Amino acid sequence: MQRRSLMKAAGAGLLTGPASPSFLRAATASTLRFTPQQDLVTLDPVTTTAYISRNHGYMVFDTLYGMDGTFQATPQMVDGHRVEDDGRRWDLTLREGLLWHDGEKVLARDCVASIRRWAKRDPFGASLMEATDELSAPDDRTIRFRLKRPFPLLPLALGKASVPVCAMMPERLANTDPFRQVPELIGSGPFRFKADERVPGSLNVYTKFEAYVPRKDGPLSWTSGPKAVHFDRVEWISMPDPSTATAALISGEQDWMEYGYHDQLSLLRRARGVQVRVQDRTGFVAMLRVNHLQPPFNNPAIRQALWTALDQTPCMQAIVGPAETSLYHVPLGFFCPGTPMASEAGLEVLTTRRDPARTREALRAAGYRGETVLLMVPSNSAVLMSQGAVMEDFLKQVGMTVEVYAVEFNAMLQRRNRKGPVSDGGWSAFVTNWAGADWMNPAGHIALRGNGEAGYAGWATMPRIEELREAWFQAPDQAAQQAICRDIQLEALREVPFYPLGQYMQPTAYRSNLTGVLDGFATFWNVRRA
């Protein structure tokens, strides 16, 4: 099937090439037509940190707990839980009537296998399992944790919306190697995935799971509360570029555009029948990740020298434009602004006068001798390309020799896994972004781990941060957790696992006749056409 080709002018809705049967069906009132941020490549949400796969995962799979707009865990697949033995035994009870898409009952042993698989890919899950003596299913509806020590964050670990999510699936699928995708997508979520209609690069289709029973209560926000489905069919239709996506929404050919791109916002705001708003107040946080295993960033003094010249404001203005000051926040530290663990501790290093000359001198004193900095940039992301350009200019201003490696994101990931020197196909730094929700606390903050070569690409070894992270899990209250996070931030400013580049808001845009679009990321329950 050919990709759609739309006239770039607003309001154009002409198609070139033959229309597929799915596109013909898209005109019906029972179908929601959605333009995702990018093509869906990885279908298993446990094996990736890609947000597009997370969003897809929440359609097909359900979770034991949800997360509400205050970032608290709420029961979802479970009716609730009972805690005994001074916090060392948790019994989670599944709701009645839960079914997999193949008609089989959801059993506790399915969930036990799913938890085990997810915990091998997720740092929060790994911490939960380290605190667990026994995870079992004493009966069909009971999931039992026997813990070595109290772990009060257990519901949040199982219900967090940050990547990767703890998706429940049948035991036979959950027994799949967690580093390989499951062979089929069978969940218990509100939608079925139509693998037979998938066209990679163009189309993914979901249909309402008629046997899904929404929970009856709970706050309806983010991934918590009753998941009532009002569309029989949801089509994710990829577009070749932002202008085409904008035109399709304005013309009414599409119902919802996941990202209202910043350079298209003025057009979208003026368009009749289109609503633009920020769903997720945590936004996105950007960073420059550096390689701690290879020169020049294996030298702590070189990493620290860059603070005196790094300016986050140009990074954010390159994304949202200089006039959209309400859509970005600087300075950004190592936790998401506006969430409980964020603080200003040590951030004066980012707010004093920027001094590239001082940085150049500090780099020379630290032993920088012109080694090539290979900067990787995903070429299929306009946001990250803009960040790459700003970072290239910044590194050159402070006297570094820079080579930019701009390739499609998945190709970049292949090189990112290499730990050798640049001369052998390695790398020095890359730009990326995260949902702000992924930087809310040390539990799920993958980029802030200090577990060396066992951790996230960049492989920072920071024993003190690992000690503080463990202490955070044991903290008696939020005030103690906040104090620990201030210490973590100060240590990160010294060790420099990465350079925060700022926080920006990413609006979404949809036709005004859609109602019930929830805060958070793109979810498809509760949405209906007025």
N, C-alpha and C positions, 0 to 999 in steps of 0.2 A: 504494500500500500504506500502511496506517495505521501510525504509530509504535506500538511496544509500550506498553502501560500496565499496570504491575505494582502490586499492592498494596504500600504503603510498608512494611508490617510485615515484619520478617525472616521468611524462610521462605515468603513468599507467592510463588506461581508462576503465578497466573491471568493469562490473556491476555484483552484485550478486542479486539474486531474480528476479522476473519478471519485465520487463520494462513496465511502464504504457503507455497508448496512448499519454499522454502529452510528455513523454520523447522521444517517437518515433518522434513526430512532431518537437522536439527541433533541429533536424538535418537540418531543412530547413533554407534557407537564410533569410527569412522574420521574423525569431524568434531570439530574443536576450535572451541569457541565463545568468542570474545574480545570484551571491551568496551573499545574504545579510549578514550583520554583525551578525544577530541572527534571530530567528524565529519571525514572525509577530504575536503578540498576540492580541493587541488592534487595531481594525480597524477604530475607530472613532478618528481622529487626534485632536479633540477639547478636549477630555476627558483625555489626557495623555501628559506627557512631554517626552515620549519615542521617540528618533530620528528615529527609524525604522518606527514608525507610522507617523511621520512627512513626511518622504520620500514617503511612501505609499500614504499619503494624497495629496501630490502635483501631483501624477499621476491622481487621481480620481477627485479631486476638484480643482477649480481655485480660485484665490484671486483677490480682487478689485485692489490692487497694487502689484507690484513685488519689489524685492530688488536687486540692481545691485552690482557690485564688489567693489564699493566705499561705500557701505552700505547706499545708498540713495534710497528712494521710487520712483518708476516709475509707470505710469498707466499700468494696465493689463486688467482687465475686464472693466474698465472705459475708456472712451475716454479722459476724463480729469475732471477738477473741476473748479468751480467758487467760489471765496471767496468775501463776501460782509460784510457790517455792521461792519467795523473795525475788521474783523477776527472772528466775532461771528456767521456768517452764511456760511455754506459750502454746495454747491449743486454739487453732484457727478453724472455724466451722464454715464450710461452704454453704451457700444458699441452695435451697431446694430448686429442682427443675433446670439446672444448668446442662446444656447439651453441646456437644461438638457439632461442627457442620456436617459430619457424616452420620449424625443421628445417635451416636453413642453418648452415654452419660459421662459428664465430667466427674472424675473420681479423684480423691485426694492423692492417690499414688501418681496420677498424671502431673499434679501440681508439684509434688516432691521432685520428680524427675526434671520438671521445667525449672524449678528454683536452682537445682544443682547445676544444670547446664548454663543458665544465665550467670551464676556466681563465678564461673570460670572466665567470664569475659568482662565483668563489671567490678571496679574496685570497691564500691560500697557493698556489693554482694559478697566479694571475697572477704571483707572485714566481718560481715555477718557470719559467714561459714567458719572463719577462724575462731569466732566466739561460740560456735555450736559443737556440742558433744554428739548430738544425735538429731537427725531430721528424719521423721517417719510418718507413716499413714496408718494409725491404729485401726481406723475403719474408713468407709468410703467417703465420709464427709469431714473427717478430722485430719488436719495437718499439724503435726506436733514438733516443736523445737524444744530440745533439752539443751540448755546453754551452760557453758563453763562459768559465765559471769553475766550479770544483767546487761541487756542490750535494748534499752528503751526505744531506740530508733528503728526497731524491726519493721513496723508498718511502713515507715517512710522509705526504707530500703526497698521493700517489695512494691511500693506504689509510686515511687518517684517518676516524674515525667522526663527526667534527663536521660541521655543515652548512655548505654543501651538499656531498654526497658525490660522488666521482668515479665515477659509475655508467656501466658499459659498455653500449652499445646498437649496433645495426647502423648502418653508415655512413649509409644513407639517412635514418635518424631523427636521427643525430647531426649531420647537416647542417642541422637545423632551427635557426632563429634562437634563441639561448640565452635570449632574453627572451620567447619564446613556448613554450607547452607542445607536446611532441611529439604528432603526430596519433594515434598508437596506442602501446600499451605492449608492446613485444617486447624481452625481456631474455634473459639466459642464467642467471638465478638459479634457486633451488630450487623456486619456485612460479610458476605462471601466474596472471595477473590475469583474472578472468572479467568483462569489461566488459558482457557481455550480461545479467548478473545484478545489476549494480550498481543500488542504489536510493539516490540522493543523500539524505543526512540519516539513513539507516537502516541500509544494508547494503552491505558490500563482500565479495566472495568470491574466494578463492584456491584453486587445486587443485595438487596435487603435479606437478612437471615430471618425468615418468618418465625422460626422457633425461638428466637432470642427473647428472653424475659427481662426487661429492664428492672433494676432495683426500684423500690417504691419510694425511697426517701434519700436524703443527703443533699448537700449544697450542689446546685447545678452550675458548675464552673470548671474550667480546665478539663480534667479527666474524671471528675467525681460526679456523683448523682445519677439520676435516671437517664439512660441512653435511649431515648425514644427516636426511632427512625421514621421520617416522613416521605422519603423518596424511595422508589422501588429500585432505582439504578443511579449510580454515580460514575461518570466517565472522567478520567484524568486524561486530558488531551494536551500533549506537549506542543509548545510553539517554538519556532526557530529563533526568535529574538524578542526583546521587550516591546518594541514598537508593534510587532504583529500581535502580541498578547494584548496590548492596550487597545488596539483597534478592534480586536475580537470582542473584548468586554464592552466597549462603548457601543458597538453595533448591536449588541444583544446576542451575538452568536455564542458567547460564553457567559456563564452566570457568575463565576467567581475566579479571581486571579489571586493566587496565594500571596505574591509580592507585588505591591504597587511600587514599581521601581522609581527611585528618587528623581531621575531625570524625566519621568513621565507624570509626576504628581500634579503639576499645574494643569496639564491636559485632563487628567482624571478628575480633578476637583471641579473643573468647569463643565464636565460632561453631565448632561441630563440623565437621570435614572441610574447614577452610579454613586455609591457611598464609599468613602475612604476613611479608614480609622486604624489606629494602632491597637492590635489585639493583646499583645504581650508587653507589659510594662517593664519586663526585665530586658527587653530588646536583644541586641547582639553585642558581644564583646570581641574585639579584634586583638590579635597579638602577632608579634614576630618571635617565632620559636627558633632557638639556636642549638647547634649540635655540640654537646659537652664532651664528645669523644675525640674530636678532631680540631686542629688549628683552624682559625685563631681563637675560637670560642671555648676551647678547653682550658684557656687561661683565665682565671677568675678576675685578674686585674684588667684584662681587656674587656670582659663583660661589664664590669663596674664602670669603666671609663665612659661608656656610651650614655649613661644617665644624664650627664651635664649638658648634652646637646639634643637629646630626644624631645621632640615636640609633638604631642598627641593631637593638637588642634588641626594641623594640615591633614592628618590622616582621616579625621572625621569629616572635614569639609570636602575632601576628595570624594567622599561617598554621598553625603546629603546636600552638598552645596553650601556656600558661605552664608546664605540668607536663612537657612532652616535651622536656626540655633536651638529651637525647641526639640529637635530630633536627635541631638547628640549630647553627651555628657563627658567632660574632662575636668579634673584628672581622674583617671581610672587606675585603681590599685589592682590587687589580686583577687578581690571578691566583688560580686555584682553590686553596683550602687543601688541603694533603696531596699536592700535585703539585710536581715539582722546581723550577718557576720562582716559586713563592709565597714571600713573605718578610713580615717585620713592618716593613720599612723605611717610616718616616714615619707609621705607624698610630697613634702616640700622639695624633694629631689626633682620633682617634675614641674614645680610651680615657680622656681626661681628663674632668673634670666638665663636663657639658653646661650651656650658659649662653645660653638664648634672649634674655635682656636684652642681653647683649653682642653677640649676632648682630643684633638690631634696630638697635642703635647703629651697628654696622659697615655695615649695609645703608644707613642714612641717609647715613653718611659716604661711601659708595661712589656715591651718587647715585640710589638707588632712591626713586621718587616715587609709588608706589602703582600702577604699571602692572599691568594684569591679567595674571596667570599663568594661561594656559589649560592645564589638566592633563588629558591624555587617559588614559582607563582603559577596558580591554576589559570590557564588561559581561557577557560570557559566560564569564568565568574567575573563579571564586570566589577563587582565590589572588591574582590581580591586582586584583580589587575590594577585597580586604582591604588590599593595599599602597597602593592609591589613597586609601583612607580615612585610613590613617596619614599618608601624604604630604600630603594636604589639611590635616589637623590641624597637622602640623609647619610647613607654610608659613604658615598663618594665625597660629600661635604666634609666629613671628618677624616678623610684621607685614606679610605680603604679601597682596595682594588675589587671591583664587583663584576661578576658575570651572572646574568639573569638566565634562568632556565625556565621558560614559560611553555608549559604543555597542558594538555587536558588533565583534569583532576585525577582520574584513575591512573593515568600514566605517571603523574607526579607521585602518587602513593607508592608505586613500585620502587621508584628511586629512593623515596623517604625511608624505606626499610633497610637500606644499605648503611652499614656502620663504618665502612672504610673511608679513606681519604678521598678528596675531590678528584685526584688524579686517577683513582680506580673506580670512578662512577659514584662517589659519595656526594655529600652536600654539606653546606655550612649553616643555612637558615631557610626558613619558609614562612610565608604569611598565611594565616588562616583566621577563621572566626568561629565563635561558639555561641549558642543561645545563652543569654545571661543566667537562665535557670541552672545551667551546668556549672556555674561559678558561685553558687549560693553558699556552699560549705565545703570543708575539706573532704567529706566522705566521698562525694562523686566528682571532685575536681581533678580530672585525669591529668591535666597539664601541670598541676601543682604537686604531683607525687615526686618523691625523691628516691625512688627505689631502683635507680640506675638502669642497667640493661634489661631488667625485667619490666620496665615501665614504658611510657609513651615515647615515641620517636623524639630524639633529643637527648634521652637517656641521662638525665641529671641525677647525680648521686648527692643527696642532701639528708644525712642522718638526723640532723636536728629537726627538720621539717617532718620526717617520719615519726620521730618521738612526739612532737607536738600533735600530730594527727591522731596518734593513739590516745594521747591525753584528752583530746577533744571528745572522743567517744565516751570517756569515763567522766566527763565534767558533770557536776551535780545540777547545774542550771544554765539558763541562757547567758547570764552575766559572765559565768566562768568560761563558757564557750567563746564568747566575744573577746575576752581577754586573751585566750589562746590564739584566736585568729589574728589579733593585733600582733602577737609575737611571730606568728607564721608569716605575716606580711613583711615585717621587718627583716626576718631571715631570708625571705625571697628577694627582697631588695638587695641583700648582700650576695646571695648565691646566684641570682638571675637565671632561673630556669627559662624565662621568656620575658619579653618586653610588652606590657599591656599598651595598646594603641588607642583605646577609647571605647566608649559605649555608644551605639546608635540605635534608634528606633526604626523598625521595619513595618511600614503600614501595609495593610491588605486592602483589596478593593473588590467590591461585588455589586451586583445589580440591587437597586433599592427595594425591589420586590421580594428580596430574601429577608427573612426574619429568623431570629434565634441563633445567629452566629455567636458562639461563645467566646469569651476571653481565653487567651492562651495561644496555642498554635492551631492549625487548621484541623478541626474535627467535624464530623459530618452527621452526628446525631443532633437532634433538637432543631435542625435547620429545616425551614419549610418555605414554600413560595406563597406570598400573600395573595 
